Amino acid sequence: MINQPLFKKVAFIGLGLIGSSLARVIKQQQLASHIVASTRSKKTLDAALQMGLIEAGFQDPVEAVQDADLIVLALPVRATEQVLARIRPYVAQDAIITDVGSTKGNVVAAAKAVYGDDLPAGFVPGHPIAGAEHTGVHAGRVDLFAQHKVILTPLSTSADWAVEKLSQLWQAAEADVICMDVNKHDEVLAHTSHLPHLMAFNLVEQLANREDNLDIFRYAAGGFRDFSRIAASDPHMWHDIFFANKPAILKAIDGFEAQLAIFRQLIEDEDSQALMGRLGHAQAARQHFNHMLANKPLMENTKVTQQFRISPGAHNFQGKFSVPGDKSVSHRSIMFGAIAEGTTQVTGFLEGEDALATLQAFRDMGVAIEGPKNGEVTIHGVGMHGLKAPASALYMGNSGTSMRLLSGMLAAQQFDSVMTGDASLSKRPMERIAKPLRLMGAQIQSTGERGTPPLSISANAGLKGIHYDLPMASAQVKSGLLLAGLWADGETSITEPEPTRDHTERMLRAFGYDVKTEGNRISLQGGGKLTATHIQVPSDISSAAFFMVGATICENADVTLEAVGINPTRTGIIEILKQMGADLTVFNERIAGGEPIADIRIRATRTLKGIHIPEDQVPLAIDEFPALFIAAACAEGQTVLTGAAELRVKESDRIQVMADGLQAMGIQCTPTEDGIIIEGQGKAGDWSTVFNGAEIESHHDHRIAMSFSIAGLRSHGEIIINGTETVATSFPTFTALTQQAGFNIQVIE
């Protein structure tokens, strides 16, 4: 509840479902000293007065708006111009004028017809995306907007203070407030709201005109009832909306009719594979975007969307655990299976948001993919030249791997494409992959600031193979260039300053493509083909790292991690922990899907020591360093890391962000240009706490969040970690497994 009223007097023009619901919120939360309303219906005003929603009611809006500092237009959208013209002389100069209509372009046009281009600073159109089957003043509910979105569409003339006060008002109604361009709002709502309502009205009208309509409605299943429910909405309101947003709705109808015609033809032709592909794509798209957005408000302005709260210590940190599938291998299994000839079966696929973003991107490019279900995915490859232009931008979420590797593939396609990402990915540099791709002939542009996403890639008639010396070790850049080289004329070769993970080379060979490795030089000839195969994804050593470090620093811990990938380009975490004295055993080594795997046993380590980390191990443990920093803080003596400048351009600046968090928890450390110096607080045989409780900013970096979570094992105070929603990108079962392991971790949405 807001202690001081936001407004002196709120005037509603119209008082139906939306207006009366907002009036209930204002009254309950004491957001205004006075609430009045104007409507042509005396019956509505009398009801509102009797319910205590308003203090005064008027049939003339002029009487309502005088001295009001907030005017809410809750009336039919086509009446906006007439009402604005009527009240204009009586509106206070500093009053906020907003509306609740489902279309915005016509509201702005109405305001300009009345005010010209000199619109009031307080004019901020708005749209609460909430509703109910019943309408009218009696249908209002104080919780109508809770957990729903409210879209504000401020104009260039709208004052910041007006937008801020409206945001506070809607947030008090427990709504998620976002801002959007007027035209974008109308286009989006035409497809997501207006078209579905029109379809529902159309379907009910169609069935009602059948001779057997009584039986149709008597035996209708739940799906029909759910879909047709919105046809019970107010016809007058929707009549106005359909005309008010005419251009966007007609465009949406055209798109629907074209798509429906395709489905009709597939059914008529009994084209089973094509129909299953489209049905599967639609189902997967809904599941994908529901999963990506479930319980997570948009990360606008790096807003905290989720917290971890970790209580000190742990109990019974022992047992066998299986961490999720390797993210790097999961990404590549989709990419290579999509362009292979034949059907590829994948098991152990990581169903985290990053890998799912890659999967959805290839569905959007016309690849039929079944699953994932319990880690199993079936990919019906389209061959090297079968990808199709996506209908819209490809959304990569938080996945830098997806964007950089796909840059190489898309640079060779004969269609234009755009890749976007979330707030975190949109800050990551992409010029490291874009620059060498341009040398191959790609037309690629980073349209964000300082070479950051979105990436815009133009159709290409042909790439040329090049030799490229990587200035900085990066498996993502290497892989992106090798993938572009699949389509390039001639040889593409890359020389690495240090070996990096070789999943791309291994998997290309598994798909039958010849890749040569000579020392630090990797090369391939363009123009070949990939043949479908079976891929078994091993458990991800990067995810296992958190349990490895946790068991190392926790008294009496004894943990076995099963079937972990031990690709020699990824085992830096094992070697570094061993050099620090960790009690760690690798056993039961075998090969699965072309990748080496093993079981790893880790026990509590009494004599963990600080070391100078060898630089040749840095590329082999680049993703695991945040967890290793926690181990270093619990070790005896100083740990020094050099040669790790790559850490500064990950999902966050991991050197600085980890240093900030460690210092907040009482650990002395000094970040350097390419590493960090950490003064370990541990002593041999001493299991006492080393970390203070603190509130940590993860900067929406999944590995930062998980690393500070395991610090709770040696903390003597509560640790709060902000911005942890991205943990689901790589380790969706992290909290469940850590709780099973004895961590005291709580998720706060």
Secondary structure, 3 states (H helix, E strand, C coil): CCCCCCEEEEEEECCCHHHHHHHHHHHHHCCEEEEEEECCCHHHHHHHHHHCCCCEEECCHHHHHCCCCEEEECCCHHHHHHHHHHHHHHCCCCCEEEECCCCCHHHHHHHHHHHCCCCCCCECCEEECCCCCCCCHHHCCCCCCCCCEEEECCCCCCCHHHHHHHHHHHHHCCCEEEECCHHHHHHHHHHHHHHHHHHHHHHHHHHHCCCCHHHHHHCCCHHHHHHHHHHHCCHHHHHHHHHHCHHHHHHHHHHHHHHHHHHHHHHHHCCHHHHHHHHHHHHHHHHHHHHHHCCCCCCHHHCCCCEEEEEEEECCCEEEECCCECHHHHHHHHHHHHHCECEEEEECCCCCHHHHHHHHHHHHCCCEEEEEECCEEEEECCCCCCCCCCCCCEECCCCHHHHHHHHHHHCCCCCCEEEECCCCHHHCCCHHHHHHHHHCCCCEEECCHHHCCCEEECCCCCCECCEEECCCCCHHHHHHHHHHHCCCECEEEEECCCCCCCHHHHHHHHCCCCCEEECCEEEEECCCCCECCEEECCECHHHHHHHHHHHHHCCCCEEEEEEEECCCCCCHHHHHHHHCCCEEEEEEEEEECCEEEEEEEEECCCCCECCECCHHHCHHHCCCHHHHHHHHHHCEEEEEECCCHHHHHCCCCHHHHHHHHHHHCCCCEEEECCEEEEEEECECCECCCCECCEEEECCCCHHHHHHHHHHHHHECCCEEEECCHHHHHCCCCHHHHHHHCCEEEEEEC
